[in-house]
Amino acid sequence: MLAGSVAAIEEAPSLQKHFPNITQLRQNLVGDGVLIREEKLLRFTQDYTFNSPSLASCVVLGSSSNGRTDWKDKDGRTLKQIQESETQTTGNNTTQ
């Protein structure tokens, strides 16, 4: 996540109930100053690397999320579509 990116300040009750580790991570990021409260949102004060796209999207959205389908580029392509496209391209570049 790049510094300056924003995240939801509110968490879905289902996140707290079913994914307390993500709720704890959000609290830790606030406590460590990586996320700061700004009016009705949270803002990243520094670049932060997550272990997976889904963990990143859960933290940003404050709810359960599949990062491979929820992250999209400027053209609306999902991360899953981008990854599959790259895999197909890489698979076609085999040497003989």
Phi and psi in radians as a Rosetta constraint file:
Dihedral C 1 N 2 CA 2 C 2 CIRCULARHARMONIC -1.532 0.35
Dihedral N 2 CA 2 C 2 N 3 CIRCULARHARMONIC 2.555 0.35
Dihedral C 2 N 3 CA 3 C 3 CIRCULARHARMONIC -0.957 0.35
Dihedral N 3 CA 3 C 3 N 4 CIRCULARHARMONIC 2.414 0.35
Dihedral C 3 N 4 CA 4 C 4 CIRCULARHARMONIC 1.676 0.35
Dihedral N 4 CA 4 C 4 N 5 CIRCULARHARMONIC -0.294 0.35
Dihedral C 4 N 5 CA 5 C 5 CIRCULARHARMONIC -1.146 0.35
Dihedral N 5 CA 5 C 5 N 6 CIRCULARHARMONIC 2.698 0.35
Dihedral C 5 N 6 CA 6 C 6 CIRCULARHARMONIC -2.001 0.35
Dihedral N 6 CA 6 C 6 N 7 CIRCULARHARMONIC 2.764 0.35
Dihedral C 6 N 7 CA 7 C 7 CIRCULARHARMONIC -2.399 0.35
Dihedral N 7 CA 7 C 7 N 8 CIRCULARHARMONIC 2.726 0.35
Dihedral C 7 N 8 CA 8 C 8 CIRCULARHARMONIC -1.135 0.35
Dihedral N 8 CA 8 C 8 N 9 CIRCULARHARMONIC 2.446 0.35
Dihedral C 8 N 9 CA 9 C 9 CIRCULARHARMONIC -1.452 0.35
Dihedral N 9 CA 9 C 9 N 10 CIRCULARHARMONIC -0.557 0.35
Dihedral C 9 N 10 CA 10 C 10 CIRCULARHARMONIC -1.517 0.35
Dihedral N 10 CA 10 C 10 N 11 CIRCULARHARMONIC 2.563 0.35
Dihedral C 10 N 11 CA 11 C 11 CIRCULARHARMONIC -1.952 0.35
Dihedral N 11 CA 11 C 11 N 12 CIRCULARHARMONIC 2.477 0.35
Dihedral C 11 N 12 CA 12 C 12 CIRCULARHARMONIC -1.175 0.35
Dihedral N 12 CA 12 C 12 N 13 CIRCULARHARMONIC 2.415 0.35
Dihedral C 12 N 13 CA 13 C 13 CIRCULARHARMONIC -0.962 0.35
Dihedral N 13 CA 13 C 13 N 14 CIRCULARHARMONIC -0.570 0.35
Dihedral C 13 N 14 CA 14 C 14 CIRCULARHARMONIC -1.154 0.35
Dihedral N 14 CA 14 C 14 N 15 CIRCULARHARMONIC -0.533 0.35
Dihedral C 14 N 15 CA 15 C 15 CIRCULARHARMONIC -1.143 0.35
Dihedral N 15 CA 15 C 15 N 16 CIRCULARHARMONIC -0.800 0.35
Dihedral C 15 N 16 CA 16 C 16 CIRCULARHARMONIC -1.105 0.35
Dihedral N 16 CA 16 C 16 N 17 CIRCULARHARMONIC -0.660 0.35
Dihedral C 16 N 17 CA 17 C 17 CIRCULARHARMONIC -1.317 0.35
Dihedral N 17 CA 17 C 17 N 18 CIRCULARHARMONIC -0.813 0.35
Dihedral C 17 N 18 CA 18 C 18 CIRCULARHARMONIC -1.713 0.35
Dihedral N 18 CA 18 C 18 N 19 CIRCULARHARMONIC -0.352 0.35
Dihedral C 18 N 19 CA 19 C 19 CIRCULARHARMONIC -2.346 0.35
Dihedral N 19 CA 19 C 19 N 20 CIRCULARHARMONIC 1.073 0.35
Dihedral C 19 N 20 CA 20 C 20 CIRCULARHARMONIC -1.066 0.35
Dihedral N 20 CA 20 C 20 N 21 CIRCULARHARMONIC -0.427 0.35
Dihedral C 20 N 21 CA 21 C 21 CIRCULARHARMONIC -1.142 0.35
Dihedral N 21 CA 21 C 21 N 22 CIRCULARHARMONIC -0.585 0.35
Dihedral C 21 N 22 CA 22 C 22 CIRCULARHARMONIC -1.287 0.35
Dihedral N 22 CA 22 C 22 N 23 CIRCULARHARMONIC -0.690 0.35
Dihedral C 22 N 23 CA 23 C 23 CIRCULARHARMONIC -1.041 0.35
Dihedral N 23 CA 23 C 23 N 24 CIRCULARHARMONIC -0.739 0.35
Dihedral C 23 N 24 CA 24 C 24 CIRCULARHARMONIC -1.128 0.35
Dihedral N 24 CA 24 C 24 N 25 CIRCULARHARMONIC -0.728 0.35
Dihedral C 24 N 25 CA 25 C 25 CIRCULARHARMONIC -1.072 0.35
Dihedral N 25 CA 25 C 25 N 26 CIRCULARHARMONIC -0.777 0.35
Dihedral C 25 N 26 CA 26 C 26 CIRCULARHARMONIC -1.027 0.35
Dihedral N 26 CA 26 C 26 N 27 CIRCULARHARMONIC -0.760 0.35
Dihedral C 26 N 27 CA 27 C 27 CIRCULARHARMONIC -1.114 0.35
Dihedral N 27 CA 27 C 27 N 28 CIRCULARHARMONIC -0.711 0.35
Dihedral C 27 N 28 CA 28 C 28 CIRCULARHARMONIC -1.116 0.35
Dihedral N 28 CA 28 C 28 N 29 CIRCULARHARMONIC -0.721 0.35
Dihedral C 28 N 29 CA 29 C 29 CIRCULARHARMONIC -1.118 0.35
Dihedral N 29 CA 29 C 29 N 30 CIRCULARHARMONIC -0.654 0.35
Dihedral C 29 N 30 CA 30 C 30 CIRCULARHARMONIC -1.183 0.35
Dihedral N 30 CA 30 C 30 N 31 CIRCULARHARMONIC -0.812 0.35
Dihedral C 30 N 31 CA 31 C 31 CIRCULARHARMONIC -1.073 0.35
Dihedral N 31 CA 31 C 31 N 32 CIRCULARHARMONIC -0.587 0.35
Dihedral C 31 N 32 CA 32 C 32 CIRCULARHARMONIC -1.493 0.35
Dihedral N 32 CA 32 C 32 N 33 CIRCULARHARMONIC -0.071 0.35
Dihedral C 32 N 33 CA 33 C 33 CIRCULARHARMONIC 1.430 0.35
Dihedral N 33 CA 33 C 33 N 34 CIRCULARHARMONIC 0.119 0.35
Dihedral C 33 N 34 CA 34 C 34 CIRCULARHARMONIC -1.239 0.35
Dihedral N 34 CA 34 C 34 N 35 CIRCULARHARMONIC -0.665 0.35
Dihedral C 34 N 35 CA 35 C 35 CIRCULARHARMONIC -1.966 0.35
Dihedral N 35 CA 35 C 35 N 36 CIRCULARHARMONIC 2.342 0.35
Dihedral C 35 N 36 CA 36 C 36 CIRCULARHARMONIC -2.161 0.35
Dihedral N 36 CA 36 C 36 N 37 CIRCULARHARMONIC 2.618 0.35
Dihedral C 36 N 37 CA 37 C 37 CIRCULARHARMONIC -1.410 0.35
Dihedral N 37 CA 37 C 37 N 38 CIRCULARHARMONIC 2.258 0.35
Dihedral C 37 N 38 CA 38 C 38 CIRCULARHARMONIC -2.342 0.35
Dihedral N 38 CA 38 C 38 N 39 CIRCULARHARMONIC 1.843 0.35
Dihedral C 38 N 39 CA 39 C 39 CIRCULARHARMONIC 0.885 0.35
Dihedral N 39 CA 39 C 39 N 40 CIRCULARHARMONIC -1.875 0.35
Dihedral C 39 N 40 CA 40 C 40 CIRCULARHARMONIC -1.880 0.35
Dihedral N 40 CA 40 C 40 N 41 CIRCULARHARMONIC 0.432 0.35
Dihedral C 40 N 41 CA 41 C 41 CIRCULARHARMONIC -2.630 0.35
Dihedral N 41 CA 41 C 41 N 42 CIRCULARHARMONIC 3.027 0.35
Dihedral C 41 N 42 CA 42 C 42 CIRCULARHARMONIC -1.944 0.35
Dihedral N 42 CA 42 C 42 N 43 CIRCULARHARMONIC 2.518 0.35
Dihedral C 42 N 43 CA 43 C 43 CIRCULARHARMONIC -2.194 0.35
Dihedral N 43 CA 43 C 43 N 44 CIRCULARHARMONIC 2.391 0.35
Dihedral C 43 N 44 CA 44 C 44 CIRCULARHARMONIC -1.318 0.35
Dihedral N 44 CA 44 C 44 N 45 CIRCULARHARMONIC 2.230 0.35
Dihedral C 44 N 45 CA 45 C 45 CIRCULARHARMONIC -1.575 0.35
Dihedral N 45 CA 45 C 45 N 46 CIRCULARHARMONIC -0.200 0.35
Dihedral C 45 N 46 CA 46 C 46 CIRCULARHARMONIC -2.669 0.35
Dihedral N 46 CA 46 C 46 N 47 CIRCULARHARMONIC 2.858 0.35
Dihedral C 46 N 47 CA 47 C 47 CIRCULARHARMONIC -1.109 0.35
Dihedral N 47 CA 47 C 47 N 48 CIRCULARHARMONIC 2.480 0.35
Dihedral C 47 N 48 CA 48 C 48 CIRCULARHARMONIC -2.473 0.35
Dihedral N 48 CA 48 C 48 N 49 CIRCULARHARMONIC 2.293 0.35
Dihedral C 48 N 49 CA 49 C 49 CIRCULARHARMONIC -1.783 0.35
Dihedral N 49 CA 49 C 49 N 50 CIRCULARHARMONIC 2.219 0.35
Dihedral C 49 N 50 CA 50 C 50 CIRCULARHARMONIC -1.697 0.35
Dihedral N 50 CA 50 C 50 N 51 CIRCULARHARMONIC 2.794 0.35
Dihedral C 50 N 51 CA 51 C 51 CIRCULARHARMONIC -1.316 0.35
Dihedral N 51 CA 51 C 51 N 52 CIRCULARHARMONIC -0.332 0.35
Dihedral C 51 N 52 CA 52 C 52 CIRCULARHARMONIC -2.713 0.35
Dihedral N 52 CA 52 C 52 N 53 CIRCULARHARMONIC 2.738 0.35
Dihedral C 52 N 53 CA 53 C 53 CIRCULARHARMONIC -1.141 0.35
Dihedral N 53 CA 53 C 53 N 54 CIRCULARHARMONIC -0.544 0.35
Dihedral C 53 N 54 CA 54 C 54 CIRCULARHARMONIC -1.241 0.35
Dihedral N 54 CA 54 C 54 N 55 CIRCULARHARMONIC -0.681 0.35
Dihedral C 54 N 55 CA 55 C 55 CIRCULARHARMONIC -1.087 0.35
Dihedral N 55 CA 55 C 55 N 56 CIRCULARHARMONIC -0.753 0.35
Dihedral C 55 N 56 CA 56 C 56 CIRCULARHARMONIC -1.064 0.35
Dihedral N 56 CA 56 C 56 N 57 CIRCULARHARMONIC -0.801 0.35
Dihedral C 56 N 57 CA 57 C 57 CIRCULARHARMONIC -1.206 0.35
Dihedral N 57 CA 57 C 57 N 58 CIRCULARHARMONIC -0.607 0.35
Dihedral C 57 N 58 CA 58 C 58 CIRCULARHARMONIC -1.104 0.35
Dihedral N 58 CA 58 C 58 N 59 CIRCULARHARMONIC -0.770 0.35
Dihedral C 58 N 59 CA 59 C 59 CIRCULARHARMONIC -1.129 0.35
Dihedral N 59 CA 59 C 59 N 60 CIRCULARHARMONIC -0.768 0.35
Dihedral C 59 N 60 CA 60 C 60 CIRCULARHARMONIC -1.176 0.35
Dihedral N 60 CA 60 C 60 N 61 CIRCULARHARMONIC -0.775 0.35
Dihedral C 60 N 61 CA 61 C 61 CIRCULARHARMONIC -1.448 0.35
Dihedral N 61 CA 61 C 61 N 62 CIRCULARHARMONIC -0.381 0.35
Dihedral C 61 N 62 CA 62 C 62 CIRCULARHARMONIC 1.244 0.35
Dihedral N 62 CA 62 C 62 N 63 CIRCULARHARMONIC 0.433 0.35
Dihedral C 62 N 63 CA 63 C 63 CIRCULARHARMONIC -2.687 0.35
Dihedral N 63 CA 63 C 63 N 64 CIRCULARHARMONIC 2.962 0.35
Dihedral C 63 N 64 CA 64 C 64 CIRCULARHARMONIC -1.083 0.35
Dihedral N 64 CA 64 C 64 N 65 CIRCULARHARMONIC 2.442 0.35
Dihedral C 64 N 65 CA 65 C 65 CIRCULARHARMONIC -2.771 0.35
Dihedral N 65 CA 65 C 65 N 66 CIRCULARHARMONIC 2.538 0.35
Dihedral C 65 N 66 CA 66 C 66 CIRCULARHARMONIC -1.760 0.35
Dihedral N 66 CA 66 C 66 N 67 CIRCULARHARMONIC 1.840 0.35
Dihedral C 66 N 67 CA 67 C 67 CIRCULARHARMONIC -1.064 0.35
Dihedral N 67 CA 67 C 67 N 68 CIRCULARHARMONIC -0.530 0.35
Dihedral C 67 N 68 CA 68 C 68 CIRCULARHARMONIC -1.188 0.35
Dihedral N 68 CA 68 C 68 N 69 CIRCULARHARMONIC -0.442 0.35
Dihedral C 68 N 69 CA 69 C 69 CIRCULARHARMONIC -1.882 0.35
Dihedral N 69 CA 69 C 69 N 70 CIRCULARHARMONIC -0.352 0.35
Dihedral C 69 N 70 CA 70 C 70 CIRCULARHARMONIC -1.567 0.35
Dihedral N 70 CA 70 C 70 N 71 CIRCULARHARMONIC -0.513 0.35
Dihedral C 70 N 71 CA 71 C 71 CIRCULARHARMONIC -1.358 0.35
Dihedral N 71 CA 71 C 71 N 72 CIRCULARHARMONIC 2.289 0.35
Dihedral C 71 N 72 CA 72 C 72 CIRCULARHARMONIC -2.341 0.35
Dihedral N 72 CA 72 C 72 N 73 CIRCULARHARMONIC 2.602 0.35
Dihedral C 72 N 73 CA 73 C 73 CIRCULARHARMONIC -1.485 0.35
Dihedral N 73 CA 73 C 73 N 74 CIRCULARHARMONIC -3.109 0.35
Dihedral C 73 N 74 CA 74 C 74 CIRCULARHARMONIC -1.108 0.35
Dihedral N 74 CA 74 C 74 N 75 CIRCULARHARMONIC -0.341 0.35
Dihedral C 74 N 75 CA 75 C 75 CIRCULARHARMONIC -1.631 0.35
Dihedral N 75 CA 75 C 75 N 76 CIRCULARHARMONIC 0.032 0.35
Dihedral C 75 N 76 CA 76 C 76 CIRCULARHARMONIC 1.524 0.35
Dihedral N 76 CA 76 C 76 N 77 CIRCULARHARMONIC 0.103 0.35
Dihedral C 76 N 77 CA 77 C 77 CIRCULARHARMONIC -1.395 0.35
Dihedral N 77 CA 77 C 77 N 78 CIRCULARHARMONIC 2.346 0.35
Dihedral C 77 N 78 CA 78 C 78 CIRCULARHARMONIC -1.301 0.35
Dihedral N 78 CA 78 C 78 N 79 CIRCULARHARMONIC 2.798 0.35
Dihedral C 78 N 79 CA 79 C 79 CIRCULARHARMONIC -1.010 0.35
Dihedral N 79 CA 79 C 79 N 80 CIRCULARHARMONIC -0.681 0.35
Dihedral C 79 N 80 CA 80 C 80 CIRCULARHARMONIC -1.035 0.35
Dihedral N 80 CA 80 C 80 N 81 CIRCULARHARMONIC -0.795 0.35
Dihedral C 80 N 81 CA 81 C 81 CIRCULARHARMONIC -1.110 0.35
Dihedral N 81 CA 81 C 81 N 82 CIRCULARHARMONIC -0.712 0.35
Dihedral C 81 N 82 CA 82 C 82 CIRCULARHARMONIC -1.124 0.35
Dihedral N 82 CA 82 C 82 N 83 CIRCULARHARMONIC -0.812 0.35
Dihedral C 82 N 83 CA 83 C 83 CIRCULARHARMONIC -1.098 0.35
Dihedral N 83 CA 83 C 83 N 84 CIRCULARHARMONIC -0.747 0.35
Dihedral C 83 N 84 CA 84 C 84 CIRCULARHARMONIC -1.140 0.35
Dihedral N 84 CA 84 C 84 N 85 CIRCULARHARMONIC -0.664 0.35
Dihedral C 84 N 85 CA 85 C 85 CIRCULARHARMONIC -1.127 0.35
Dihedral N 85 CA 85 C 85 N 86 CIRCULARHARMONIC -0.738 0.35
Dihedral C 85 N 86 CA 86 C 86 CIRCULARHARMONIC -1.154 0.35
Dihedral N 86 CA 86 C 86 N 87 CIRCULARHARMONIC -0.651 0.35
Dihedral C 86 N 87 CA 87 C 87 CIRCULARHARMONIC -1.132 0.35
Dihedral N 87 CA 87 C 87 N 88 CIRCULARHARMONIC -0.734 0.35
Dihedral C 87 N 88 CA 88 C 88 CIRCULARHARMONIC -1.141 0.35
Dihedral N 88 CA 88 C 88 N 89 CIRCULARHARMONIC -0.708 0.35
Dihedral C 88 N 89 CA 89 C 89 CIRCULARHARMONIC -1.150 0.35
Dihedral N 89 CA 89 C 89 N 90 CIRCULARHARMONIC -0.763 0.35
Dihedral C 89 N 90 CA 90 C 90 CIRCULARHARMONIC -1.126 0.35
Dihedral N 90 CA 90 C 90 N 91 CIRCULARHARMONIC -0.681 0.35
Dihedral C 90 N 91 CA 91 C 91 CIRCULARHARMONIC -1.142 0.35
Dihedral N 91 CA 91 C 91 N 92 CIRCULARHARMONIC -0.448 0.35
Dihedral C 91 N 92 CA 92 C 92 CIRCULARHARMONIC -1.513 0.35
Dihedral N 92 CA 92 C 92 N 93 CIRCULARHARMONIC -0.086 0.35
Dihedral C 92 N 93 CA 93 C 93 CIRCULARHARMONIC -1.802 0.35
Dihedral N 93 CA 93 C 93 N 94 CIRCULARHARMONIC 0.620 0.35
Dihedral C 93 N 94 CA 94 C 94 CIRCULARHARMONIC -1.394 0.35
Dihedral N 94 CA 94 C 94 N 95 CIRCULARHARMONIC 2.552 0.35
Dihedral C 94 N 95 CA 95 C 95 CIRCULARHARMONIC -1.569 0.35
Dihedral N 95 CA 95 C 95 N 96 CIRCULARHARMONIC 2.660 0.35
